[in-house]
Amino acid sequence: MSTTTKNRGETVTPATPGVDTAGVMALLDRGRTLATPVLRAAVDRLAPPMNTVAAYHFGWIDAEGNPAEGDGGKAVRPALALLSAEAAGAAPEAGVPGAVAVELVHNFSLLHDDLMDGDEQRRHRDTVWKVHGPAQAILVGDALFALANEILLEIGTADAGRATRRLTAATRKLIDGQAQDISYEHRERVTVEECLEMEGNKTGALLACAASIGAVLGGADDRTADTLERYGYHLGLAFQAVDDLLGIWGDPEATGKRTWSDLRQRKKSLPVVAALDAGGPDSERLAQILAADAHKPEEEFADFSEEEFAVRAALIEQAGGRDWTSQEARRQHATAMEALGSVDMPAEIRARFVALADFVVVRER
Ligand SMILES: CC(C)=CCC/C(C)=C/CC/C(C)=C/COP(=O)(O)OP(=O)(O)O
């Protein structure tokens, strides 16, 4: 499915058979509509120039400081948080502080991740470190994390305390996952199990938190919240598997990133690890090339031509890494569906969780 965001709240998305595309777009829009005013008010609390830098990151202003309607992200996590409040029988509004807190943590991680990876493009524009410098990317990322906790603690209820504990636990896992991801870049071999564990931490934990935090704020018991977390965790693994596919074969027009973005970083993402694990001539050839790449100086690697990355991508595909990763996304989707099946909720809310999960697997951005 090709989804192009023209600007915030205005998406052009052709239908994909079997996916309730219109329903998902409405859910994402609802998440944005309810969360954005609270998010903007939170960002307004930051001291200058961090408030401006954060506003640039979210797409509310351009690099010159003029008002803009840039791509602020798909807002999958806020949509999940609001749905999870509804799963607990509360109004979606009960999930708003959770939606905002999770989105703040997500964006903190993107700011730092872009800096660590040296990525120059995100959401169709230059990254914060590129425009405002590394110090601002670090400071604003830190500030967004602090704001996330503030937003939850300000609610002042026991449920808010429970929600904050879940968010900080998820954040620690996200940081563990990032540390694992970076350490794997310098290793010749990583097992599929190690890669899945890393991705579960890096991406699964925060989606798990998004899928349960609204329910916690809506007064759900821990058992219900834990089951929704399980749904979110496997959804997160499906999400990351698709992200890994897009990181190699994604269309830059849709993803807002450069071609071959994960290959440029020598990421041991799932398609790479699965291809190396497959055995056979393509797998062995790939292993030789990647082993040589691992020892190349940064400058030499950065100067690679498109063709050189295309050769690596073709070997990954021929060795079966692309197909395996697509299937893994579907397996994780199925496990998420199993977890969802064990939570009592109105059929209409369940259908929305299902639609969101379907969207995650077919998304192209
Ligand atoms: C501590 C630290 C630096 C951690 C980094 C963790 C990290 C960057 C994980 C990747 C998560 C991910 C799939 C992001 C894209 O989300 P998305 O497609 O929902 O992005 P969007 O909001 O732009 O749509």
The ligand as a MOL file (V3000), in Angstrom:
LIG
                    3D

  0  0  0     0  0            999 V3000
M  V30 BEGIN CTAB
M  V30 COUNTS 24 23 0 0 0
M  V30 BEGIN ATOM
M  V30 1 C 17.3930 5.1480 22.4450 0
M  V30 2 C 17.2610 5.1760 20.9930 0
M  V30 3 C 18.0370 6.1800 20.2500 0
M  V30 4 C 16.4290 4.2960 20.4130 0
M  V30 5 C 16.1340 4.2470 18.9670 0
M  V30 6 C 15.0660 3.2410 18.7220 0
M  V30 7 C 14.5210 3.2990 17.3270 0
M  V30 8 C 14.8330 4.4370 16.4370 0
M  V30 9 C 13.7560 2.2980 16.9160 0
M  V30 10 C 13.1050 2.2650 15.5830 0
M  V30 11 C 11.6390 2.3450 15.7730 0
M  V30 12 C 10.9210 2.6530 14.4960 0
M  V30 13 C 10.4210 1.5020 13.7130 0
M  V30 14 C 10.7760 3.9160 14.1130 0
M  V30 15 C 9.9380 4.3610 12.9860 0
M  V30 16 O 8.6400 4.5370 13.5040 0
M  V30 17 P 7.4690 5.1260 12.6500 0
M  V30 18 O 7.5130 4.5180 11.2840 0
M  V30 19 O 6.2150 4.9770 13.4170 0
M  V30 20 O 7.8780 6.6550 12.5300 0
M  V30 21 P 6.9480 7.9180 12.2370 0
M  V30 22 O 6.5550 8.4780 13.5630 0
M  V30 23 O 7.8330 8.8480 11.4820 0
M  V30 24 O 5.7780 7.4540 11.4180 0
M  V30 END ATOM
M  V30 BEGIN BOND
M  V30 1 1 1 2
M  V30 2 1 2 3
M  V30 3 2 2 4
M  V30 4 1 4 5
M  V30 5 1 5 6
M  V30 6 1 6 7
M  V30 7 1 7 8
M  V30 8 2 7 9
M  V30 9 1 9 10
M  V30 10 1 10 11
M  V30 11 1 11 12
M  V30 12 1 12 13
M  V30 13 2 12 14
M  V30 14 1 14 15
M  V30 15 1 15 16
M  V30 16 1 16 17
M  V30 17 2 17 18
M  V30 18 1 17 19
M  V30 19 1 17 20
M  V30 20 1 20 21
M  V30 21 2 21 22
M  V30 22 1 21 23
M  V30 23 1 21 24
M  V30 END BOND
M  V30 END CTAB
M  END
